[in-house]
Amino acid sequence: MSGKFVIFCCYWNDNGDWLEASLKQVLYWKPDEIYLAEGCWDGKYPERSTDGTREYLEKWAKGRDNTFIIDNKQTHKYRENQSQTCNTVLQSSKLTTGDWVMFQACDVFYFKYDIGIYRNLMTVNNFDYPIYSIWNFWDCIDKYYPHRTKQAPNLPHRVIKGAKFVPTCQLTTGGKLYYQSNKAIGKRVPMVAFHYEGFREKERLAQKYNVGDRQSPVVWNAGIKLKKRTKYMDAHPEFAVPVLKKKGYL
């Protein structure tokens, strides 16, 4: 890999869910700089976290010269606030062509060995990878809410001239989505991601789908019923295992 590598994560009332595990995974990627964005983008809620997330992040970042905390703002609509946060990271980190940027969702985890593989492959621009979205842990389905790195920056993206973020966390250049304006063919990587979308405390899950224009994925895809899904019985990323055990699911 050549160039600077920056990871940024957005957190809001995540203390007690995946916060500790998420930060552990961030370190394993070995980024040059880390940006921790904290707060809610929707004015219906307090701007800062109310469950100790902010204090946890500040304590974790203390003494780390490469780690910075930025505030999620409520100056615009929900989605605009989201993209504004992403672009603040681009500007603050002074990324240039050939550098790398990654948005790390707090509830998405990769197998540890896959991260090592990916670091060695960071020489081209676009990647695809399979993901499982796991709802309330017991139910899962492949490609229910598909994440493709051509469309969303939750794996590292190589920065190209004119790159900027638009809602929702999508990287663009020249007015086109990143994958449309970039002629490089996406490379399939031997990597599996797990999105623990619904594995939250009930109160926090309710907050999640009351912000901005968000809706439950059951509403997005009425044809996919929770009762038709099967219980996931295979292995899980080691970063997530302590949380799963603590909650009594393993």
Secondary structure by P-SEA (a helix, b strand, c coil): cccbbbbbbbbcccccccaaaaaaaaaaacccbbbbbbcccccccccccccaaaaaaaaaacccccbbbbbbcccccaaaaaaaaaaaaaaaacccccbbbbbbbccccccaaaaaaaaaaccccbbbbbbbbbcccccccccccccccccccccbbbbcccccccccccccccccccccccccccccccbbbbbccccccaaaaaaaaacccccccccccccccccccccccccccccaaaaaaaaccc
